[in-house]
Amino acid sequence: MSDIQEKIQEEVEQARAVCDVSGSNSAECAAAWDAVEELQAEASHQRQNKPKNSLEQYCDDNPEAAECRVYDD
């Protein structure tokens, strides 16, 4: 599990604990879940910006190569 996924899991557990103690309609509960959402958004952003692997880079440079052909069904 990646570091950010572990942090998300920790924040989810913390948010559940806060909501159990303070109630699900409290400001503390809402703030705890906001922290979870921010981490999830960051994880999504990191996935979108991941570097290309060697095949993806090769295909960007050589789209006509046999390895890079895409067939429509």
PDB file of N, CA, C and O in Angstrom, chain B, residues numbered from 101:
ATOM      1  N   MET B 101       0.853  -1.180   0.000  1.00  0.00           N
ATOM      2  CA  MET B 101       0.000   0.000   0.000  1.00  0.00           C
ATOM      3  C   MET B 101       0.897   1.239   0.000  1.00  0.00           C
ATOM      4  O   MET B 101       1.888   1.288   0.729  1.00  0.00           O
ATOM      5  N   SER B 102       0.556   2.230  -0.806  1.00  0.00           N
ATOM      6  CA  SER B 102       1.371   3.438  -0.880  1.00  0.00           C
ATOM      7  C   SER B 102       1.193   4.283   0.374  1.00  0.00           C
ATOM      8  O   SER B 102       0.255   4.095   1.149  1.00  0.00           O
ATOM      9  N   ASP B 103       2.110   5.207   0.548  1.00  0.00           N
ATOM     10  CA  ASP B 103       2.073   6.076   1.725  1.00  0.00           C
ATOM     11  C   ASP B 103       0.774   6.864   1.802  1.00  0.00           C
ATOM     12  O   ASP B 103       0.188   6.996   2.877  1.00  0.00           O
ATOM     13  N   ILE B 104       0.323   7.387   0.668  1.00  0.00           N
ATOM     14  CA  ILE B 104      -0.899   8.195   0.696  1.00  0.00           C
ATOM     15  C   ILE B 104      -2.124   7.329   0.987  1.00  0.00           C
ATOM     16  O   ILE B 104      -3.056   7.776   1.655  1.00  0.00           O
ATOM     17  N   GLN B 105      -2.122   6.092   0.489  1.00  0.00           N
ATOM     18  CA  GLN B 105      -3.240   5.196   0.791  1.00  0.00           C
ATOM     19  C   GLN B 105      -3.275   4.858   2.282  1.00  0.00           C
ATOM     20  O   GLN B 105      -4.345   4.775   2.884  1.00  0.00           O
ATOM     21  N   GLU B 106      -2.094   4.666   2.866  1.00  0.00           N
ATOM     22  CA  GLU B 106      -2.025   4.406   4.309  1.00  0.00           C
ATOM     23  C   GLU B 106      -2.528   5.612   5.091  1.00  0.00           C
ATOM     24  O   GLU B 106      -3.251   5.463   6.076  1.00  0.00           O
ATOM     25  N   LYS B 107      -2.142   6.807   4.650  1.00  0.00           N
ATOM     26  CA  LYS B 107      -2.584   8.033   5.323  1.00  0.00           C
ATOM     27  C   LYS B 107      -4.100   8.190   5.198  1.00  0.00           C
ATOM     28  O   LYS B 107      -4.758   8.607   6.151  1.00  0.00           O
ATOM     29  N   ILE B 108      -4.656   7.862   4.036  1.00  0.00           N
ATOM     30  CA  ILE B 108      -6.108   7.933   3.851  1.00  0.00           C
ATOM     31  C   ILE B 108      -6.797   6.985   4.821  1.00  0.00           C
ATOM     32  O   ILE B 108      -7.778   7.354   5.466  1.00  0.00           O
ATOM     33  N   GLN B 109      -6.287   5.769   4.923  1.00  0.00           N
ATOM     34  CA  GLN B 109      -6.881   4.783   5.834  1.00  0.00           C
ATOM     35  C   GLN B 109      -6.830   5.279   7.280  1.00  0.00           C
ATOM     36  O   GLN B 109      -7.798   5.126   8.026  1.00  0.00           O
ATOM     37  N   GLU B 110      -5.700   5.874   7.675  1.00  0.00           N
ATOM     38  CA  GLU B 110      -5.578   6.418   9.028  1.00  0.00           C
ATOM     39  C   GLU B 110      -6.597   7.527   9.263  1.00  0.00           C
ATOM     40  O   GLU B 110      -7.232   7.588  10.316  1.00  0.00           O
ATOM     41  N   GLU B 111      -6.747   8.403   8.272  1.00  0.00           N
ATOM     42  CA  GLU B 111      -7.695   9.515   8.400  1.00  0.00           C
ATOM     43  C   GLU B 111      -9.134   9.016   8.452  1.00  0.00           C
ATOM     44  O   GLU B 111      -9.951   9.579   9.180  1.00  0.00           O
ATOM     45  N   VAL B 112      -9.457   7.974   7.696  1.00  0.00           N
ATOM     46  CA  VAL B 112     -10.805   7.396   7.730  1.00  0.00           C
ATOM     47  C   VAL B 112     -11.093   6.857   9.125  1.00  0.00           C
ATOM     48  O   VAL B 112     -12.165   7.098   9.681  1.00  0.00           O
ATOM     49  N   GLU B 113     -10.140   6.130   9.686  1.00  0.00           N
ATOM     50  CA  GLU B 113     -10.320   5.582  11.033  1.00  0.00           C
ATOM     51  C   GLU B 113     -10.485   6.705  12.057  1.00  0.00           C
ATOM     52  O   GLU B 113     -11.320   6.626  12.957  1.00  0.00           O
ATOM     53  N   GLN B 114      -9.675   7.749  11.901  1.00  0.00           N
ATOM     54  CA  GLN B 114      -9.768   8.882  12.820  1.00  0.00           C
ATOM     55  C   GLN B 114     -11.115   9.586  12.665  1.00  0.00           C
ATOM     56  O   GLN B 114     -11.729   9.968  13.661  1.00  0.00           O
ATOM     57  N   ALA B 115     -11.576   9.762  11.434  1.00  0.00           N
ATOM     58  CA  ALA B 115     -12.859  10.426  11.200  1.00  0.00           C
ATOM     59  C   ALA B 115     -14.000   9.624  11.821  1.00  0.00           C
ATOM     60  O   ALA B 115     -14.911  10.196  12.420  1.00  0.00           O
ATOM     61  N   ARG B 116     -13.949   8.312  11.679  1.00  0.00           N
ATOM     62  CA  ARG B 116     -14.985   7.480  12.293  1.00  0.00           C
ATOM     63  C   ARG B 116     -14.980   7.622  13.806  1.00  0.00           C
ATOM     64  O   ARG B 116     -16.036   7.702  14.432  1.00  0.00           O
ATOM     65  N   ALA B 117     -13.792   7.651  14.389  1.00  0.00           N
ATOM     66  CA  ALA B 117     -13.684   7.793  15.842  1.00  0.00           C
ATOM     67  C   ALA B 117     -14.212   9.151  16.297  1.00  0.00           C
ATOM     68  O   ALA B 117     -14.937   9.236  17.288  1.00  0.00           O
ATOM     69  N   VAL B 118     -13.854  10.200  15.584  1.00  0.00           N
ATOM     70  CA  VAL B 118     -14.313  11.547  15.937  1.00  0.00           C
ATOM     71  C   VAL B 118     -15.832  11.618  15.837  1.00  0.00           C
ATOM     72  O   VAL B 118     -16.485  12.194  16.707  1.00  0.00           O
ATOM     73  N   CYS B 119     -16.396  11.039  14.789  1.00  0.00           N
ATOM     74  CA  CYS B 119     -17.847  11.087  14.594  1.00  0.00           C
ATOM     75  C   CYS B 119     -18.579  10.249  15.638  1.00  0.00           C
ATOM     76  O   CYS B 119     -19.691  10.595  16.038  1.00  0.00           O
ATOM     77  N   ASP B 120     -17.976   9.162  16.077  1.00  0.00           N
ATOM     78  CA  ASP B 120     -18.587   8.350  17.137  1.00  0.00           C
ATOM     79  C   ASP B 120     -18.658   9.127  18.448  1.00  0.00           C
ATOM     80  O   ASP B 120     -19.632   9.018  19.194  1.00  0.00           O
ATOM     81  N   VAL B 121     -17.615   9.913  18.720  1.00  0.00           N
ATOM     82  CA  VAL B 121     -17.544  10.658  19.982  1.00  0.00           C
ATOM     83  C   VAL B 121     -18.379  11.936  19.921  1.00  0.00           C
ATOM     84  O   VAL B 121     -19.145  12.222  20.841  1.00  0.00           O
ATOM     85  N   SER B 122     -18.234  12.700  18.847  1.00  0.00           N
ATOM     86  CA  SER B 122     -18.865  14.022  18.794  1.00  0.00           C
ATOM     87  C   SER B 122     -20.208  14.030  18.078  1.00  0.00           C
ATOM     88  O   SER B 122     -20.919  15.035  18.110  1.00  0.00           O
ATOM     89  N   GLY B 123     -20.559  12.940  17.441  1.00  0.00           N
ATOM     90  CA  GLY B 123     -21.819  12.890  16.706  1.00  0.00           C
ATOM     91  C   GLY B 123     -21.603  13.170  15.237  1.00  0.00           C
ATOM     92  O   GLY B 123     -20.709  13.925  14.855  1.00  0.00           O
ATOM     93  N   SER B 124     -22.425  12.558  14.426  1.00  0.00           N
ATOM     94  CA  SER B 124     -22.218  12.654  12.974  1.00  0.00           C
ATOM     95  C   SER B 124     -22.580  14.016  12.390  1.00  0.00           C
ATOM     96  O   SER B 124     -22.235  14.302  11.243  1.00  0.00           O
ATOM     97  N   ASN B 125     -23.259  14.848  13.147  1.00  0.00           N
ATOM     98  CA  ASN B 125     -23.632  16.174  12.645  1.00  0.00           C
ATOM     99  C   ASN B 125     -22.763  17.289  13.208  1.00  0.00           C
ATOM    100  O   ASN B 125     -23.076  18.467  13.034  1.00  0.00           O
ATOM    101  N   SER B 126     -21.669  16.929  13.884  1.00  0.00           N
ATOM    102  CA  SER B 126     -20.826  17.949  14.513  1.00  0.00           C
ATOM    103  C   SER B 126     -19.844  18.547  13.517  1.00  0.00           C
ATOM    104  O   SER B 126     -19.564  17.967  12.468  1.00  0.00           O
ATOM    105  N   ALA B 127     -19.335  19.706  13.864  1.00  0.00           N
ATOM    106  CA  ALA B 127     -18.334  20.369  13.020  1.00  0.00           C
ATOM    107  C   ALA B 127     -17.037  19.560  12.994  1.00  0.00           C
ATOM    108  O   ALA B 127     -16.354  19.501  11.971  1.00  0.00           O
ATOM    109  N   GLU B 128     -16.705  18.941  14.118  1.00  0.00           N
ATOM    110  CA  GLU B 128     -15.480  18.135  14.181  1.00  0.00           C
ATOM    111  C   GLU B 128     -15.571  16.946  13.227  1.00  0.00           C
ATOM    112  O   GLU B 128     -14.591  16.609  12.563  1.00  0.00           O
ATOM    113  N   CYS B 129     -16.725  16.316  13.155  1.00  0.00           N
ATOM    114  CA  CYS B 129     -16.939  15.185  12.263  1.00  0.00           C
ATOM    115  C   CYS B 129     -16.806  15.639  10.808  1.00  0.00           C
ATOM    116  O   CYS B 129     -16.149  14.979  10.004  1.00  0.00           O
ATOM    117  N   ALA B 130     -17.423  16.749  10.484  1.00  0.00           N
ATOM    118  CA  ALA B 130     -17.351  17.267   9.115  1.00  0.00           C
ATOM    119  C   ALA B 130     -15.912  17.602   8.746  1.00  0.00           C
ATOM    120  O   ALA B 130     -15.476  17.317   7.630  1.00  0.00           O
ATOM    121  N   ALA B 131     -15.177  18.199   9.663  1.00  0.00           N
ATOM    122  CA  ALA B 131     -13.782  18.556   9.390  1.00  0.00           C
ATOM    123  C   ALA B 131     -12.931  17.312   9.193  1.00  0.00           C
ATOM    124  O   ALA B 131     -12.041  17.298   8.342  1.00  0.00           O
ATOM    125  N   ALA B 132     -13.192  16.273   9.965  1.00  0.00           N
ATOM    126  CA  ALA B 132     -12.430  15.029   9.831  1.00  0.00           C
ATOM    127  C   ALA B 132     -12.663  14.400   8.458  1.00  0.00           C
ATOM    128  O   ALA B 132     -11.722  13.927   7.822  1.00  0.00           O
ATOM    129  N   TRP B 133     -13.915  14.395   8.004  1.00  0.00           N
ATOM    130  CA  TRP B 133     -14.206  13.818   6.681  1.00  0.00           C
ATOM    131  C   TRP B 133     -13.687  14.710   5.554  1.00  0.00           C
ATOM    132  O   TRP B 133     -13.347  14.214   4.480  1.00  0.00           O
ATOM    133  N   ASP B 134     -13.625  16.025   5.793  1.00  0.00           N
ATOM    134  CA  ASP B 134     -13.022  16.925   4.804  1.00  0.00           C
ATOM    135  C   ASP B 134     -11.548  16.584   4.605  1.00  0.00           C
ATOM    136  O   ASP B 134     -11.043  16.632   3.484  1.00  0.00           O
ATOM    137  N   ALA B 135     -10.859  16.239   5.694  1.00  0.00           N
ATOM    138  CA  ALA B 135      -9.450  15.857   5.603  1.00  0.00           C
ATOM    139  C   ALA B 135      -9.298  14.592   4.761  1.00  0.00           C
ATOM    140  O   ALA B 135      -8.361  14.477   3.971  1.00  0.00           O
ATOM    141  N   VAL B 136     -10.218  13.648   4.931  1.00  0.00           N
ATOM    142  CA  VAL B 136     -10.195  12.420   4.135  1.00  0.00           C
ATOM    143  C   VAL B 136     -10.386  12.762   2.657  1.00  0.00           C
ATOM    144  O   VAL B 136      -9.652  12.258   1.807  1.00  0.00           O
ATOM    145  N   GLU B 137     -11.351  13.601   2.350  1.00  0.00           N
ATOM    146  CA  GLU B 137     -11.623  13.976   0.964  1.00  0.00           C
ATOM    147  C   GLU B 137     -10.428  14.676   0.319  1.00  0.00           C
ATOM    148  O   GLU B 137     -10.131  14.447  -0.853  1.00  0.00           O
ATOM    149  N   GLU B 138      -9.744  15.527   1.084  1.00  0.00           N
ATOM    150  CA  GLU B 138      -8.570  16.214   0.546  1.00  0.00           C
ATOM    151  C   GLU B 138      -7.464  15.224   0.203  1.00  0.00           C
ATOM    152  O   GLU B 138      -6.814  15.355  -0.834  1.00  0.00           O
ATOM    153  N   LEU B 139      -7.249  14.244   1.060  1.00  0.00           N
ATOM    154  CA  LEU B 139      -6.234  13.233   0.780  1.00  0.00           C
ATOM    155  C   LEU B 139      -6.616  12.393  -0.430  1.00  0.00           C
ATOM    156  O   LEU B 139      -5.758  12.059  -1.248  1.00  0.00           O
ATOM    157  N   GLN B 140      -7.886  12.050  -0.551  1.00  0.00           N
ATOM    158  CA  GLN B 140      -8.336  11.277  -1.712  1.00  0.00           C
ATOM    159  C   GLN B 140      -8.147  12.079  -2.996  1.00  0.00           C
ATOM    160  O   GLN B 140      -7.765  11.518  -4.023  1.00  0.00           O
ATOM    161  N   ALA B 141      -8.407  13.369  -2.953  1.00  0.00           N
ATOM    162  CA  ALA B 141      -8.206  14.225  -4.124  1.00  0.00           C
ATOM    163  C   ALA B 141      -6.722  14.282  -4.498  1.00  0.00           C
ATOM    164  O   ALA B 141      -6.372  14.246  -5.678  1.00  0.00           O
ATOM    165  N   GLU B 142      -5.861  14.370  -3.496  1.00  0.00           N
ATOM    166  CA  GLU B 142      -4.426  14.386  -3.755  1.00  0.00           C
ATOM    167  C   GLU B 142      -3.962  13.065  -4.370  1.00  0.00           C
ATOM    168  O   GLU B 142      -3.136  13.061  -5.283  1.00  0.00           O
ATOM    169  N   ALA B 143      -4.490  11.949  -3.872  1.00  0.00           N
ATOM    170  CA  ALA B 143      -4.135  10.641  -4.426  1.00  0.00           C
ATOM    171  C   ALA B 143      -4.563  10.561  -5.893  1.00  0.00           C
ATOM    172  O   ALA B 143      -3.824  10.043  -6.730  1.00  0.00           O
ATOM    173  N   SER B 144      -5.738  11.066  -6.197  1.00  0.00           N
ATOM    174  CA  SER B 144      -6.221  11.079  -7.574  1.00  0.00           C
ATOM    175  C   SER B 144      -5.321  11.941  -8.457  1.00  0.00           C
ATOM    176  O   SER B 144      -4.989  11.568  -9.582  1.00  0.00           O
ATOM    177  N   HIS B 145      -4.940  13.083  -7.931  1.00  0.00           N
ATOM    178  CA  HIS B 145      -4.066  13.992  -8.671  1.00  0.00           C
ATOM    179  C   HIS B 145      -2.717  13.331  -8.950  1.00  0.00           C
ATOM    180  O   HIS B 145      -2.177  13.466 -10.047  1.00  0.00           O
ATOM    181  N   GLN B 146      -2.180  12.629  -7.978  1.00  0.00           N
ATOM    182  CA  GLN B 146      -0.897  11.948  -8.171  1.00  0.00           C
ATOM    183  C   GLN B 146      -1.000  10.846  -9.216  1.00  0.00           C
ATOM    184  O   GLN B 146      -0.072  10.651 -10.000  1.00  0.00           O
ATOM    185  N   ARG B 147      -2.113  10.126  -9.237  1.00  0.00           N
ATOM    186  CA  ARG B 147      -2.294   9.075 -10.244  1.00  0.00           C
ATOM    187  C   ARG B 147      -2.328   9.663 -11.649  1.00  0.00           C
ATOM    188  O   ARG B 147      -1.785   9.070 -12.581  1.00  0.00           O
ATOM    189  N   GLN B 148      -2.958  10.820 -11.808  1.00  0.00           N
ATOM    190  CA  GLN B 148      -3.063  11.456 -13.123  1.00  0.00           C
ATOM    191  C   GLN B 148      -1.720  11.957 -13.616  1.00  0.00           C
ATOM    192  O   GLN B 148      -1.487  12.017 -14.823  1.00  0.00           O
ATOM    193  N   ASN B 149      -0.838  12.316 -12.703  1.00  0.00           N
ATOM    194  CA  ASN B 149       0.445  12.898 -13.074  1.00  0.00           C
ATOM    195  C   ASN B 149       1.605  11.915 -13.015  1.00  0.00           C
ATOM    196  O   ASN B 149       2.764  12.328 -13.038  1.00  0.00           O
ATOM    197  N   LYS B 150       1.311  10.623 -12.938  1.00  0.00           N
ATOM    198  CA  LYS B 150       2.404   9.656 -12.843  1.00  0.00           C
ATOM    199  C   LYS B 150       3.202   9.645 -14.132  1.00  0.00           C
ATOM    200  O   LYS B 150       2.645   9.847 -15.211  1.00  0.00           O
ATOM    201  N   PRO B 151       4.487   9.413 -14.029  1.00  0.00           N
ATOM    202  CA  PRO B 151       5.323   9.415 -15.234  1.00  0.00           C
ATOM    203  C   PRO B 151       4.995   8.238 -16.147  1.00  0.00           C
ATOM    204  O   PRO B 151       4.518   7.195 -15.700  1.00  0.00           O
ATOM    205  N   LYS B 152       5.257   8.428 -17.411  1.00  0.00           N
ATOM    206  CA  LYS B 152       4.978   7.375 -18.388  1.00  0.00           C
ATOM    207  C   LYS B 152       6.017   6.269 -18.265  1.00  0.00           C
ATOM    208  O   LYS B 152       7.179   6.516 -17.943  1.00  0.00           O
ATOM    209  N   ASN B 153       5.569   5.040 -18.529  1.00  0.00           N
ATOM    210  CA  ASN B 153       6.528   3.940 -18.543  1.00  0.00           C
ATOM    211  C   ASN B 153       7.264   3.944 -19.880  1.00  0.00           C
ATOM    212  O   ASN B 153       6.950   4.744 -20.761  1.00  0.00           O
ATOM    213  N   SER B 154       8.237   3.057 -20.032  1.00  0.00           N
ATOM    214  CA  SER B 154       9.084   3.074 -21.223  1.00  0.00           C
ATOM    215  C   SER B 154       8.300   2.787 -22.507  1.00  0.00           C
ATOM    216  O   SER B 154       8.600   3.376 -23.545  1.00  0.00           O
ATOM    217  N   LEU B 155       7.300   1.891 -22.459  1.00  0.00           N
ATOM    218  CA  LEU B 155       6.503   1.614 -23.653  1.00  0.00           C
ATOM    219  C   LEU B 155       5.670   2.824 -24.051  1.00  0.00           C
ATOM    220  O   LEU B 155       5.584   3.155 -25.233  1.00  0.00           O
ATOM    221  N   GLU B 156       5.054   3.490 -23.069  1.00  0.00           N
ATOM    222  CA  GLU B 156       4.265   4.679 -23.379  1.00  0.00           C
ATOM    223  C   GLU B 156       5.147   5.764 -24.000  1.00  0.00           C
ATOM    224  O   GLU B 156       4.740   6.419 -24.959  1.00  0.00           O
ATOM    225  N   GLN B 157       6.329   5.952 -23.467  1.00  0.00           N
ATOM    226  CA  GLN B 157       7.249   6.945 -24.018  1.00  0.00           C
ATOM    227  C   GLN B 157       7.671   6.566 -25.433  1.00  0.00           C
ATOM    228  O   GLN B 157       7.715   7.417 -26.321  1.00  0.00           O
ATOM    229  N   TYR B 158       7.980   5.286 -25.642  1.00  0.00           N
ATOM    230  CA  TYR B 158       8.360   4.795 -26.969  1.00  0.00           C
ATOM    231  C   TYR B 158       7.238   5.040 -27.976  1.00  0.00           C
ATOM    232  O   TYR B 158       7.485   5.496 -29.092  1.00  0.00           O
ATOM    233  N   CYS B 159       6.006   4.736 -27.575  1.00  0.00           N
ATOM    234  CA  CYS B 159       4.868   4.914 -28.482  1.00  0.00           C
ATOM    235  C   CYS B 159       4.585   6.381 -28.771  1.00  0.00           C
ATOM    236  O   CYS B 159       4.132   6.727 -29.862  1.00  0.00           O
ATOM    237  N   ASP B 160       4.850   7.240 -27.800  1.00  0.00           N
ATOM    238  CA  ASP B 160       4.710   8.669 -28.066  1.00  0.00           C
ATOM    239  C   ASP B 160       5.709   9.106 -29.133  1.00  0.00           C
ATOM    240  O   ASP B 160       5.394   9.931 -29.991  1.00  0.00           O
ATOM    241  N   ASP B 161       6.926   8.542 -29.072  1.00  0.00           N
ATOM    242  CA  ASP B 161       7.970   8.898 -30.020  1.00  0.00           C
ATOM    243  C   ASP B 161       7.830   8.168 -31.355  1.00  0.00           C
ATOM    244  O   ASP B 161       8.285   8.664 -32.386  1.00  0.00           O
ATOM    245  N   ASN B 162       7.192   6.976 -31.338  1.00  0.00           N
ATOM    246  CA  ASN B 162       7.086   6.131 -32.532  1.00  0.00           C
ATOM    247  C   ASN B 162       5.669   5.581 -32.692  1.00  0.00           C
ATOM    248  O   ASN B 162       5.473   4.371 -32.570  1.00  0.00           O
ATOM    249  N   PRO B 163       4.692   6.417 -32.956  1.00  0.00           N
ATOM    250  CA  PRO B 163       3.302   5.946 -33.004  1.00  0.00           C
ATOM    251  C   PRO B 163       3.029   4.937 -34.118  1.00  0.00           C
ATOM    252  O   PRO B 163       2.050   4.194 -34.052  1.00  0.00           O
ATOM    253  N   GLU B 164       3.876   4.906 -35.128  1.00  0.00           N
ATOM    254  CA  GLU B 164       3.669   3.973 -36.235  1.00  0.00           C
ATOM    255  C   GLU B 164       4.225   2.584 -35.948  1.00  0.00           C
ATOM    256  O   GLU B 164       3.996   1.673 -36.744  1.00  0.00           O
ATOM    257  N   ALA B 165       4.934   2.385 -34.865  1.00  0.00           N
ATOM    258  CA  ALA B 165       5.535   1.087 -34.535  1.00  0.00           C
ATOM    259  C   ALA B 165       4.446   0.036 -34.285  1.00  0.00           C
ATOM    260  O   ALA B 165       3.365   0.344 -33.782  1.00  0.00           O
ATOM    261  N   ALA B 166       4.760  -1.207 -34.650  1.00  0.00           N
ATOM    262  CA  ALA B 166       3.792  -2.302 -34.494  1.00  0.00           C
ATOM    263  C   ALA B 166       3.351  -2.462 -33.040  1.00  0.00           C
ATOM    264  O   ALA B 166       2.191  -2.781 -32.778  1.00  0.00           O
ATOM    265  N   GLU B 167       4.252  -2.247 -32.107  1.00  0.00           N
ATOM    266  CA  GLU B 167       3.929  -2.401 -30.683  1.00  0.00           C
ATOM    267  C   GLU B 167       2.923  -1.364 -30.195  1.00  0.00           C
ATOM    268  O   GLU B 167       2.300  -1.524 -29.146  1.00  0.00           O
ATOM    269  N   CYS B 168       2.779  -0.301 -30.977  1.00  0.00           N
ATOM    270  CA  CYS B 168       1.949   0.825 -30.535  1.00  0.00           C
ATOM    271  C   CYS B 168       0.607   0.909 -31.243  1.00  0.00           C
ATOM    272  O   CYS B 168      -0.180   1.821 -30.991  1.00  0.00           O
ATOM    273  N   ARG B 169       0.356  -0.019 -32.105  1.00  0.00           N
ATOM    274  CA  ARG B 169      -0.916   0.007 -32.844  1.00  0.00           C
ATOM    275  C   ARG B 169      -2.082  -0.265 -31.922  1.00  0.00           C
ATOM    276  O   ARG B 169      -2.005  -1.093 -31.015  1.00  0.00           O
ATOM    277  N   VAL B 170      -3.171   0.457 -32.175  1.00  0.00           N
ATOM    278  CA  VAL B 170      -4.400   0.285 -31.428  1.00  0.00           C
ATOM    279  C   VAL B 170      -5.467  -0.144 -32.406  1.00  0.00           C
ATOM    280  O   VAL B 170      -5.687   0.512 -33.424  1.00  0.00           O
ATOM    281  N   TYR B 171      -6.123  -1.231 -32.104  1.00  0.00           N
ATOM    282  CA  TYR B 171      -7.156  -1.771 -32.991  1.00  0.00           C
ATOM    283  C   TYR B 171      -8.536  -1.536 -32.387  1.00  0.00           C
ATOM    284  O   TYR B 171      -8.767  -1.804 -31.208  1.00  0.00           O
ATOM    285  N   ASP B 172      -9.442  -1.036 -33.208  1.00  0.00           N
ATOM    286  CA  ASP B 172     -10.832  -0.864 -32.789  1.00  0.00           C
ATOM    287  C   ASP B 172     -11.579  -2.153 -33.059  1.00  0.00           C
ATOM    288  O   ASP B 172     -11.360  -2.807 -34.079  1.00  0.00           O
ATOM    289  N   ASP B 173     -12.451  -2.513 -32.154  1.00  0.00           N
ATOM    290  CA  ASP B 173     -13.233  -3.727 -32.338  1.00  0.00           C
ATOM    291  C   ASP B 173     -14.387  -3.505 -33.275  1.00  0.00           C
ATOM    292  O   ASP B 173     -15.153  -4.431 -33.542  1.00  0.00           O
TER     293      ASP B 173
END
